[in-house]
Amino acid sequence: MELRHLRYFVAVADEKNFTRAAQLLNIAQPPLSRQIQQLEEALGVQLFERNARPLKLTETGKFFYSHATQILAQTAELESMTRRVGNIERSLSVGFVGSTLYGMLPKLIRRFRDENATVELSLHEMSTMDQIRALKDGRIDVGFGRIRLEDANIRRITLREEKMIVALPHGHPLSATNAMLSLRELVNETLIIFPQAPRPSYADQVLSAFQDRALKPRRIYEVRELQIALGLVAAGEGVSIVPSSVNGLKRNDVNYMQLDDPTLVSPVIMSMRMLDESRDVKAMLELTYQLYEEERIPHVPRTA
């Protein structure tokens, strides 16, 4: 059994489909199927219930998956940390979801570049789910997302519980009502949510907020990203629930209003590999704590 067998197996298990897994791995489907069969023969067990649609893991397959993902994550950590210890490279790759650009992230990136001039810093926009996979694969070193995920290989630090607010077209009747709005007042509006894919995402946090209060928007319009949502709001196509940091993006054709429920929040979560103790990751973490302290934004203690 080789590492490539583990990568192939995990890809099929994650995608629940041989065709999609093959596309993800950039190989043809027949060779991928043969590699999985060889793995099962080597182990003497069946890992997948092939008659199930979508593809499902057997109980043995679930056990194997939990350990295979840990081994792959530890391998990526070992490669990354060994390169850094040997000073072969000084680089840091950061993944982020688009909405974090309206908060602390730009300032954090500028400060990190200023204080760590010898580190090559690269930025990659990706969903929270993609960040977790990229961390395990060693493609990024730090991620900034919004979805709460439990993974034994990933350390997560909630930096902020950001309030949700409402974006309304300029001149919308609700803008002239109370200083705050409730979700109930929005159910007859077209609700514009983002991102459309992949899921789960911030869109699901917004939908859950309505569902948890037994509310259902009259119409839901899914779009690719925040800027498109705001553009459609400005055009009068509907309203959108956005993180409060977006309020800093001033537009003459969009009004922002507070929601009356303080529990309506979206977290900003910093993620990294559990065992990654490299100095550049530590420097990013320390600077993040420092900036949040300077801005007096509540965050999780350093022991998190």
NORRATA-V832710 format. One record per residue. N is the residue number from 1. D_FIRST is the distance of its C-alpha to the first C-alpha in Angstrom with 1 decimal. Layout:
n:d_first
N:D_FIRST
N:D_FIRST
This chain:
n:d_first
1:0.0
2:3.8
3:7.0
4:8.3
5:6.5
6:8.1
7:11.2
8:11.6
9:11.4
10:13.8
11:16.0
12:16.5
13:17.2
14:19.6
15:21.4
16:21.4
17:21.7
18:19.6
19:22.4
20:22.9
21:19.2
22:19.2
23:22.4
24:21.1
25:18.1
26:20.6
27:18.9
28:20.3
29:19.6
30:18.9
31:15.9
32:14.6
33:15.3
34:13.5
35:10.2
36:10.7
37:11.8
38:8.9
39:6.8
40:9.9
41:10.3
42:7.2
43:8.5
44:12.0
45:13.4
46:15.0
47:14.2
48:17.2
49:20.8
50:21.2
51:25.0
52:25.6
53:27.1
54:25.9
55:22.3
56:21.6
57:18.8
58:19.1
59:19.8
60:16.4
61:15.1
62:17.5
63:16.3
64:12.6
65:14.2
66:16.4
67:13.8
68:11.4
69:14.7
70:15.7
71:12.7
72:13.3
73:17.0
74:16.8
75:15.0
76:17.8
77:20.4
78:19.4
79:19.6
80:22.9
81:24.5
82:23.7
83:25.5
84:28.3
85:28.8
86:29.0
87:31.4
88:29.6
89:30.5
90:32.7
91:31.8
92:31.5
93:30.4
94:32.1
95:31.6
96:34.5
97:36.0
98:39.3
99:41.6
100:40.9
101:42.7
102:46.0
103:45.5
104:44.6
105:41.7
106:43.9
107:45.8
108:42.7
109:41.2
110:44.6
111:45.0
112:41.5
113:42.1
114:45.5
115:44.3
116:41.0
117:42.2
118:39.6
119:36.7
120:35.6
121:35.5
122:34.1
123:34.7
124:32.7
125:34.2
126:31.7
127:31.7
128:30.7
129:27.7
130:26.6
131:27.3
132:24.9
133:22.0
134:23.3
135:23.4
136:19.8
137:18.9
138:21.3
139:23.7
140:26.5
141:27.5
142:30.2
143:31.1
144:34.5
145:34.5
146:36.4
147:34.1
148:33.3
149:29.6
150:27.9
151:24.5
152:23.4
153:22.0
154:25.3
155:28.7
156:31.5
157:35.2
158:37.9
159:40.4
160:43.0
161:44.0
162:45.7
163:48.5
164:48.4
165:51.6
166:53.0
167:53.5
168:56.6
169:58.5
170:61.5
171:64.5
172:62.6
173:64.9
174:62.5
175:62.9
176:66.5
177:65.9
178:64.7
179:63.1
180:59.9
181:58.3
182:56.5
183:53.7
184:56.1
185:58.3
186:55.6
187:54.6
188:57.1
189:55.7
190:52.9
191:50.0
192:48.0
193:44.4
194:41.6
195:38.9
196:38.5
197:34.7
198:32.0
199:32.6
200:33.0
201:35.3
202:38.8
203:40.2
204:38.9
205:40.5
206:43.8
207:43.5
208:42.7
209:45.8
210:47.9
211:46.1
212:46.5
213:50.2
214:50.5
215:51.3
216:50.4
217:51.2
218:53.3
219:51.0
220:47.7
221:47.0
222:43.5
223:43.1
224:40.5
225:41.7
226:44.4
227:46.7
228:46.9
229:47.7
230:50.5
231:51.8
232:52.1
233:53.8
234:56.2
235:57.0
236:57.9
237:55.0
238:54.1
239:53.2
240:49.9
241:48.6
242:47.3
243:46.4
244:49.6
245:48.6
246:49.2
247:52.9
248:52.9
249:52.5
250:56.1
251:57.1
252:60.7
253:59.6
254:57.4
255:58.5
256:56.3
257:57.2
258:56.0
259:54.7
260:56.6
261:53.5
262:52.1
263:48.9
264:47.9
265:45.5
266:42.3
267:40.2
268:39.2
269:35.8
270:34.2
271:30.4
272:28.1
273:24.8
274:25.4
275:24.7
276:26.1
277:29.2
278:29.8
279:33.5
280:33.7
281:32.2
282:34.6
283:37.5
284:36.8
285:36.8
286:40.0
287:41.7
288:40.9
289:42.4
290:45.4
291:46.2
292:46.0
293:48.4
294:50.7
295:50.8
296:51.3
297:48.6
298:47.3
299:43.7
300:41.4
301:42.2
302:40.2
303:38.5
304:36.6
